[in-house]
Amino acid sequence: MFVTAFLKKVQNLVSFGRFNKKGVHTFVNNYKRVGKNSAS
């Protein structure tokens, strides 16, 4: 359930990012930060 909602959110951000590259950049940075936090 959670994964599906997350993927849907990612899809929305990606399609939105086509019009807003800065948004994608911010999302990528947030994603990397989350990845580091969950990895440690």
Backbone as XML, in Angstrom:
<?xml version="1.0"?>
<chain id="A" units="angstrom">
  <residue number="1" name="MET">
    <atom name="N" x="0.842" y="-1.201" z="0.000"/>
    <atom name="CA" x="0.000" y="0.000" z="0.000"/>
    <atom name="C" x="0.874" y="1.247" z="0.000"/>
  </residue>
  <residue number="2" name="PHE">
    <atom name="N" x="1.793" y="1.298" z="0.965"/>
    <atom name="CA" x="2.646" y="2.490" z="1.098"/>
    <atom name="C" x="3.505" y="2.686" z="-0.142"/>
  </residue>
  <residue number="3" name="VAL">
    <atom name="N" x="4.057" y="1.574" z="-0.650"/>
    <atom name="CA" x="4.951" y="1.663" z="-1.814"/>
    <atom name="C" x="4.192" y="2.196" z="-3.021"/>
  </residue>
  <residue number="4" name="THR">
    <atom name="N" x="2.973" y="1.715" z="-3.224"/>
    <atom name="CA" x="2.175" y="2.168" z="-4.365"/>
    <atom name="C" x="1.913" y="3.656" z="-4.273"/>
  </residue>
  <residue number="5" name="ALA">
    <atom name="N" x="1.543" y="4.125" z="-3.087"/>
    <atom name="CA" x="1.284" y="5.553" z="-2.894"/>
    <atom name="C" x="2.554" y="6.350" z="-3.138"/>
  </residue>
  <residue number="6" name="PHE">
    <atom name="N" x="3.678" y="5.806" z="-2.683"/>
    <atom name="CA" x="4.960" y="6.494" z="-2.864"/>
    <atom name="C" x="5.307" y="6.599" z="-4.346"/>
  </residue>
  <residue number="7" name="LEU">
    <atom name="N" x="5.136" y="5.497" z="-5.075"/>
    <atom name="CA" x="5.442" y="5.505" z="-6.511"/>
    <atom name="C" x="4.546" y="6.483" z="-7.244"/>
  </residue>
  <residue number="8" name="LYS">
    <atom name="N" x="3.284" y="6.564" z="-6.825"/>
    <atom name="CA" x="2.361" y="7.503" z="-7.460"/>
    <atom name="C" x="2.832" y="8.923" z="-7.217"/>
  </residue>
  <residue number="9" name="LYS">
    <atom name="N" x="3.309" y="9.169" z="-6.005"/>
    <atom name="CA" x="3.820" y="10.496" z="-5.653"/>
    <atom name="C" x="5.043" y="10.818" z="-6.510"/>
  </residue>
  <residue number="10" name="VAL">
    <atom name="N" x="5.924" y="9.844" z="-6.668"/>
    <atom name="CA" x="7.127" y="10.038" z="-7.489"/>
    <atom name="C" x="6.729" y="10.347" z="-8.929"/>
  </residue>
  <residue number="11" name="GLN">
    <atom name="N" x="5.769" y="9.594" z="-9.446"/>
    <atom name="CA" x="5.307" y="9.818" z="-10.815"/>
    <atom name="C" x="4.788" y="11.230" z="-10.983"/>
  </residue>
  <residue number="12" name="ASN">
    <atom name="N" x="3.994" y="11.692" z="-10.015"/>
    <atom name="CA" x="3.458" y="13.050" z="-10.083"/>
    <atom name="C" x="4.584" y="14.065" z="-10.064"/>
  </residue>
  <residue number="13" name="LEU">
    <atom name="N" x="5.572" y="13.848" z="-9.207"/>
    <atom name="CA" x="6.692" y="14.780" z="-9.116"/>
    <atom name="C" x="7.492" y="14.787" z="-10.411"/>
  </residue>
  <residue number="14" name="VAL">
    <atom name="N" x="7.661" y="13.619" z="-11.016"/>
    <atom name="CA" x="8.437" y="13.539" z="-12.254"/>
    <atom name="C" x="7.726" y="14.281" z="-13.378"/>
  </residue>
  <residue number="15" name="SER">
    <atom name="N" x="6.423" y="14.047" z="-13.525"/>
    <atom name="CA" x="5.688" y="14.723" z="-14.597"/>
    <atom name="C" x="5.631" y="16.220" z="-14.332"/>
  </residue>
  <residue number="16" name="PHE">
    <atom name="N" x="5.504" y="16.603" z="-13.074"/>
    <atom name="CA" x="5.522" y="18.025" z="-12.728"/>
    <atom name="C" x="6.889" y="18.619" z="-13.026"/>
  </residue>
  <residue number="17" name="GLY">
    <atom name="N" x="7.931" y="17.832" z="-12.777"/>
    <atom name="CA" x="9.296" y="18.308" z="-12.967"/>
    <atom name="C" x="9.637" y="18.608" z="-14.417"/>
  </residue>
  <residue number="18" name="ARG">
    <atom name="N" x="8.898" y="18.026" z="-15.343"/>
    <atom name="CA" x="9.155" y="18.329" z="-16.751"/>
    <atom name="C" x="8.928" y="19.806" z="-17.016"/>
  </residue>
  <residue number="19" name="PHE">
    <atom name="N" x="8.062" y="20.404" z="-16.213"/>
    <atom name="CA" x="7.797" y="21.836" z="-16.348"/>
    <atom name="C" x="8.606" y="22.627" z="-15.332"/>
  </residue>
  <residue number="20" name="ASN">
    <atom name="N" x="9.151" y="21.932" z="-14.357"/>
    <atom name="CA" x="9.857" y="22.616" z="-13.267"/>
    <atom name="C" x="11.087" y="21.804" z="-12.900"/>
  </residue>
  <residue number="21" name="LYS">
    <atom name="N" x="12.196" y="22.066" z="-13.594"/>
    <atom name="CA" x="13.413" y="21.282" z="-13.354"/>
    <atom name="C" x="13.953" y="21.512" z="-11.958"/>
  </residue>
  <residue number="22" name="LYS">
    <atom name="N" x="13.741" y="22.702" z="-11.419"/>
    <atom name="CA" x="14.206" y="22.974" z="-10.066"/>
    <atom name="C" x="13.490" y="22.058" z="-9.075"/>
  </residue>
  <residue number="23" name="GLY">
    <atom name="N" x="12.227" y="21.767" z="-9.349"/>
    <atom name="CA" x="11.463" y="20.869" z="-8.492"/>
    <atom name="C" x="12.074" y="19.475" z="-8.477"/>
  </residue>
  <residue number="24" name="VAL">
    <atom name="N" x="12.499" y="19.013" z="-9.645"/>
    <atom name="CA" x="13.131" y="17.694" z="-9.725"/>
    <atom name="C" x="14.437" y="17.696" z="-8.950"/>
  </residue>
  <residue number="25" name="HIS">
    <atom name="N" x="15.209" y="18.762" z="-9.109"/>
    <atom name="CA" x="16.486" y="18.863" z="-8.413"/>
    <atom name="C" x="16.269" y="18.790" z="-6.905"/>
  </residue>
  <residue number="26" name="THR">
    <atom name="N" x="15.265" y="19.519" z="-6.422"/>
    <atom name="CA" x="14.948" y="19.498" z="-4.993"/>
    <atom name="C" x="14.526" y="18.100" z="-4.572"/>
  </residue>
  <residue number="27" name="PHE">
    <atom name="N" x="13.696" y="17.462" z="-5.396"/>
    <atom name="CA" x="13.228" y="16.117" z="-5.076"/>
    <atom name="C" x="14.390" y="15.134" z="-5.002"/>
  </residue>
  <residue number="28" name="VAL">
    <atom name="N" x="15.310" y="15.238" z="-5.951"/>
    <atom name="CA" x="16.468" y="14.335" z="-5.966"/>
    <atom name="C" x="17.297" y="14.529" z="-4.704"/>
  </residue>
  <residue number="29" name="ASN">
    <atom name="N" x="17.505" y="15.781" z="-4.318"/>
    <atom name="CA" x="18.281" y="16.050" z="-3.109"/>
    <atom name="C" x="17.579" y="15.478" z="-1.887"/>
  </residue>
  <residue number="30" name="ASN">
    <atom name="N" x="16.266" y="15.669" z="-1.800"/>
    <atom name="CA" x="15.503" y="15.124" z="-0.679"/>
    <atom name="C" x="15.575" y="13.602" z="-0.682"/>
  </residue>
  <residue number="31" name="TYR">
    <atom name="N" x="15.466" y="13.006" z="-1.859"/>
    <atom name="CA" x="15.489" y="11.552" z="-1.977"/>
    <atom name="C" x="16.832" y="11.007" z="-1.507"/>
  </residue>
  <residue number="32" name="LYS">
    <atom name="N" x="17.922" y="11.668" z="-1.907"/>
    <atom name="CA" x="19.253" y="11.230" z="-1.486"/>
    <atom name="C" x="19.394" y="11.350" z="0.025"/>
  </residue>
  <residue number="33" name="ARG">
    <atom name="N" x="18.863" y="12.449" z="0.576"/>
    <atom name="CA" x="18.959" y="12.665" z="2.015"/>
    <atom name="C" x="18.196" y="11.574" z="2.757"/>
  </residue>
  <residue number="34" name="VAL">
    <atom name="N" x="16.995" y="11.258" z="2.268"/>
    <atom name="CA" x="16.191" y="10.205" z="2.892"/>
    <atom name="C" x="16.914" y="8.866" z="2.789"/>
  </residue>
  <residue number="35" name="GLY">
    <atom name="N" x="17.514" y="8.605" z="1.639"/>
    <atom name="CA" x="18.245" y="7.357" z="1.441"/>
    <atom name="C" x="19.385" y="7.213" z="2.427"/>
  </residue>
  <residue number="36" name="LYS">
    <atom name="N" x="20.120" y="8.319" z="2.642"/>
    <atom name="CA" x="21.234" y="8.280" z="3.595"/>
    <atom name="C" x="20.718" y="8.028" z="5.005"/>
  </residue>
  <residue number="37" name="ASN">
    <atom name="N" x="19.609" y="8.688" z="5.363"/>
    <atom name="CA" x="19.059" y="8.549" z="6.708"/>
    <atom name="C" x="18.589" y="7.120" z="6.964"/>
  </residue>
  <residue number="38" name="SER">
    <atom name="N" x="17.912" y="6.515" z="5.993"/>
    <atom name="CA" x="17.398" y="5.163" z="6.195"/>
    <atom name="C" x="18.531" y="4.140" z="6.126"/>
  </residue>
  <residue number="39" name="ALA">
    <atom name="N" x="19.597" y="4.467" z="5.416"/>
    <atom name="CA" x="20.716" y="3.534" z="5.288"/>
    <atom name="C" x="21.522" y="3.472" z="6.578"/>
  </residue>
  <residue number="40" name="SER">
    <atom name="N" x="21.649" y="4.589" z="7.259"/>
    <atom name="CA" x="22.478" y="4.634" z="8.472"/>
    <atom name="C" x="21.759" y="4.066" z="9.681"/>
  </residue>
</chain>
